Amino acid sequence: MARSSDYGAFMEKFVLKPSSSSHELPLNGLIFAVKDIFDVDGFVTGFGNPDWARTHLAATSTAPAVLAILRGGATCVGKTVMDEMAYSINGENKHYGTPTNPCAPDRVPGGSSSGSAVAVGAKLVDFSLGTDTGGSVRVPASYCSILGFRPSHDAVSTAGVIPMAQSFDTVGWFARDPVILNRVGRILLQLPDVDLVRPRQIFIAEDCFQLSSIPNNRVSQVLVKSVEKLFGGDVVKHLILGDYVEDKVPSLSHFMTKEIKKQDYNIASLAALSSAMRLLQRYEFKNNHGEWVNTVKPDLGPGISERVWEAVQTIGENIDICYSVKAEIIDALTTLLEDFGILAIPTVPGPPPKLNTDPTTLEIFRAKAFSLLSIAGVSGFCQVSIPLGMYDDLPVAISLLAKHGSDGFLLHVVETLYDALQEQIAISER
């Protein structure tokens, strides 16, 4: 396969026609690709690793999420490259090659839904499907300067999708156009068409924006000015999210280690939240795949190999406390946002890292990234990553979160805000 022409985004190309060619269908005429974690009848689901592909048979049915999109009128043109076993947010794959980031070719594309994001960013498809457990849609969306939506946990069927960690697994999607993002969402979420509801409040998490290496005038201020123009200044509220979470989620004290308290580069309560999330993720990953890993001993890339083997050796200690943290953060953020409230944070703490960076040098960046990503990860709230143009020739993004089940509201807000954001980006880039 000529990898240069498709940015190395595809594992294999094929054509699945829509169930009906009616012009009335909402996705009529659009093309899409799916991450190689979704079952497609007749194809082996490769999970990013050749040893996995070698030891598994072809799927005998197609994942319901993929079927829903085909019924919506879109055509599937292939499966995309992903990080091995979905256990990385970098986007590098030593076996199948790393998809080329279309807006920053010397940088990682983000993972684990790397090829799906690249295919959209490079305009090879109109939209694509990925999955997001710890950040695998949100991170590549931000690195490739496209829209990425992680829905409320359990809002979209994950049947026919290889599990990573069921407490956090979601089916997400990418698009360049907010109208297409919304249309795809309405099909996957089975939502009726509803009118936009004006956001009641938009909370700017000031401490979270301080984690970012990108100046505030290029991130939070772009959002604030756009919101003031569309909805009025009274909607904008400012918040120290870390203090709020520490106060309202008492079970996090079990994860507040001395090391976390000493981290002056991070927010202690969110670092503890991230620790709880990653512990439960390791435990569930082991339950799903430990036996296979121990039997096959797969060849895994750097960083991923260490994480997979750490997960396989995890014991069940403190897992019940993880579930308490999950229940408490859901209550805390539901109380904060209520109906039609939005929380704004950076998607990630800075621009995409350079290709082939030593994993140990990325530890602080990863720690800060997971502090941000764990908010929606553990609460199961919906989150959208929105591109905000370029800073120093590298992509910038912001994220909006809304309470569980508010996906349709959030998709509408993105579509409504998008043009105002583009105007503010153009002003701030001058």
C-alpha positions, 0 to 999 in steps of 0.5 A, spaced: 500 500 500 502 506 498 502 509 505 505 516 503 498 517 499 494 516 505 498 518 510 499 511 513 492 512 516 489 505 513 490 498 515 486 495 510 481 499 504 474 496 502 468 499 501 461 497 505 455 501 501 450 504 505 444 500 507 440 504 502 442 510 497 436 514 499 438 522 498 433 523 504 438 520 509 442 524 514 449 521 512 448 520 504 454 521 500 459 521 506 464 517 507 468 514 513 473 509 516 473 505 522 478 504 527 481 497 527 478 495 534 471 495 531 468 488 528 466 488 521 463 482 518 469 478 514 475 481 517 479 480 522 479 485 528 487 487 529 487 491 535 493 494 533 498 488 533 500 483 529 500 477 534 493 479 536 491 478 528 494 472 528 491 469 534 484 471 532 479 469 527 475 474 522 469 477 525 462 474 523 458 480 524 459 488 524 459 492 530 452 495 531 455 502 531 458 501 524 451 498 522 448 504 524 452 509 520 451 505 514 444 505 515 444 513 516 447 513 508 454 513 509 459 509 505 465 505 509 472 505 506 476 501 510 479 500 517 484 505 520 491 504 524 491 504 532 496 504 537 497 496 540 491 494 544 489 501 545 494 502 550 497 509 548 495 516 547 501 517 542 499 514 536 505 511 534 505 503 532 512 500 531 509 494 527 504 498 522 507 505 522 505 511 525 500 515 521 503 522 519 500 528 523 497 532 517 498 539 520 505 537 524 508 531 520 514 531 525 509 530 531 505 524 533 498 524 531 495 522 538 492 515 539 490 510 540 485 512 534 491 515 530 489 513 523 481 515 524 484 522 526 489 522 521 484 520 515 479 526 517 485 531 518 488 529 511 481 530 508 481 522 506 474 521 509 468 526 512 468 523 518 471 517 522 469 512 528 474 511 534 474 509 541 476 513 547 477 510 554 483 514 557 483 519 551 483 516 545 479 520 541 480 527 545 488 527 544 488 525 537 483 530 535 487 535 539 493 533 535 490 533 528 486 540 529 479 536 528 473 535 532 473 529 536 467 527 541 467 522 547 460 521 548 457 520 555 459 513 558 454 507 555 450 512 551 453 508 544 453 501 544 460 498 544 458 491 542 462 488 537 468 493 539 474 489 543 474 492 550 479 495 553 476 497 560 469 497 560 468 502 566 471 507 561 470 505 554 466 509 549 465 509 542 467 516 539 467 520 532 471 525 529 469 530 523 472 537 520 465 540 520 461 541 526 454 540 522 457 533 520 459 531 527 452 533 530 449 529 524 453 523 526 452 524 533 444 524 532 445 517 529 449 514 534 446 516 540 439 515 537 437 523 538 431 526 535 432 533 532 431 538 538 432 546 538 439 549 541 438 550 549 442 556 551 448 554 556 446 556 563 453 557 565 460 556 562 465 554 567 472 556 566 477 551 570 482 556 571 487 552 574 486 547 568 488 552 563 495 553 568 497 546 566 497 548 559 504 551 556 500 555 551 498 562 553 491 563 555 489 568 550 490 563 545 485 558 549 481 560 554 480 567 552 478 565 545 472 561 548 470 567 553 470 572 547 466 567 543 461 566 548 460 573 550 458 575 543 453 569 542 450 568 549 452 574 553 458 575 559 453 573 565 454 566 562 461 565 564 464 563 571 471 562 573 472 556 577 478 552 581 476 545 579 482 542 583 479 545 589 472 543 588 474 536 586 478 535 593 472 538 597 467 534 594 470 527 592 473 525 599 475 518 597 480 521 593 484 521 599 486 514 598 490 516 592 493 523 594 500 520 595 506 524 598 509 524 591 502 527 588 502 532 593 509 534 591 508 535 584 508 542 583 507 542 576 500 538 577 493 539 580 493 534 586 486 532 586 486 531 579 492 527 579 489 523 584 483 522 580 488 520 574 491 515 579 484 512 581 482 511 573 489 508 571 488 503 577 481 501 575 483 501 567 489 496 569 485 491 573 479 491 567 484 490 562 487 484 566 481 481 566 479 482 559 486 480 556 491 478 561 490 470 559 491 472 552 498 476 554 500 471 558 499 465 553 501 469 547 507 474 550 506 479 544 511 483 541 509 490 543 512 497 542 516 501 547 511 504 553 506 500 551 509 493 553 511 496 560 504 498 561 501 492 558 505 488 563 504 492 569 496 491 568 497 484 567 500 484 574 495 488 577 492 485 583 485 487 586 487 492 591 483 498 592 478 497 586 472 498 591 475 505 592 475 507 585 468 505 584 467 510 590 471 515 587 467 514 580 460 515 584 462 521 588 465 525 582 459 524 578 455 527 584 460 533 584 460 534 577 452 533 576 451 538 582 456 543 579 453 543 572 446 541 573 442 541 566 445 546 561 452 547 564 458 546 561 465 546 563 471 548 559 478 545 560 484 544 555 484 538 552 491 536 553 497 540 556 500 543 550 502 541 543 503 534 540 510 531 542 515 530 537 515 523 533 520 518 537 521 522 543 523 517 549 517 515 553 521 517 560 521 524 557 514 525 556 512 523 563 510 530 566 506 531 560 503 525 560 501 526 568 498 533 566 494 530 560 491 524 564 489 529 570 485 533 564 483 527 561 480 523 567 475 528 569 470 526 563 474 519 563 471 517 571 465 521 571 463 518 564 460 525 562 460 527 554 466 531 552 468 535 545 475 537 543 475 543 539 481 545 534 483 553 536 488 554 530 495 554 530 500 557 535 507 557 533 505 552 527 502 547 532 495 545 533 491 548 539 485 545 542 480 546 548 475 542 551 467 542 553 464 537 558 457 537 559 453 532 564 452 525 563 446 524 557 447 531 555 450 529 548 445 532 544 445 539 548 453 539 547 453 537 540 448 543 538 453 548 542 459 546 538 455 547 532 453 554 534 459 556 537 464 554 531 463 560 527 464 565 533 470 561 535 473 561 528 473 569 528 476 569 535 482 565 532 483 569 526 483 575 531 488 572 536 493 569 531 494 576 528 
